[in-house]
Amino acid sequence: FSTIVYPNPVKAGDNLTIENTSPNDSIVITSVSGATVTKLVNEDLSIDTNNLSKGLYFVKVSNKIVKIIVE
């Protein structure tokens, strides 16, 4: 499986979609400072970005890390 994270960049308040994850994958979103913003275990999901400030974040799904930008 190749995890897909979109849209990127995402507008604050829109949903960030994560697809092609395995049922037990750990999904962690961290800020550039290293603070954990969201931690989930799920398959395909949609994350509301209302709680994210504008900036750069890292989405880690198991061993894969994707950079996302919140505008």
N, C-alpha and C positions, 0 to 999 in steps of 0.2 A: 504494500500500500504506500502511496505517496500522499502525505498529508497536504491538504490545500487550505490556505488561509486567505480570505478575501472579504471585502475589497481592501486594497492597500495602495494608497492611504485610505483610511476610513474617517468619515466626518464624525466629530463628537456628537453623540446622541443616536447615531445609526448603529446597526447591528454588525458585528464582526462574525463571519461564518467560518467554522472550522469543519472540514470534511475529510473523509477517509481515515478516520482514527479507529483503533481497535477498541473493543468494549472496556478493557481495563487500563487504557492509556491514561496517564496522569497529564493534565493540561495545566501549565502554570504560566501566568502572565506577570512579568516583572518590569519595573521601571529601569531606566538607565542607571539609577543609583543602586540598583540591586534589591529594592523593596518589592516583596511579593504583593501584587495587586489583586489577583484572582487565582484560586486553585480549585480545579475541578477534576472529576473522573467521569468520563462520559464517552459516548460515541459521537456521531456528528452533532454539532450544536451551534447555536447562535448566541453571541454574547452582546448584551446591551452595553454600549460604551459611555453611557451618561455619567458613570462614576470615574471616567478617565479624563484627566486634563490633557490639553494639547501637548504633543511631544512624541518621543521615541520610546517604544516598548519592545520587549522580547517575549515571544510566545514559544514555550517549550512543550513539545508533544513527544513524550518518551525521550528519544535521543536526538530529535530534530529541533533546531532553533530557527525561528523565523522572526526577522525584524519587521515591526509594523509602525506606521506613523499615524497618529491621531491628529486630525486638523481641527 
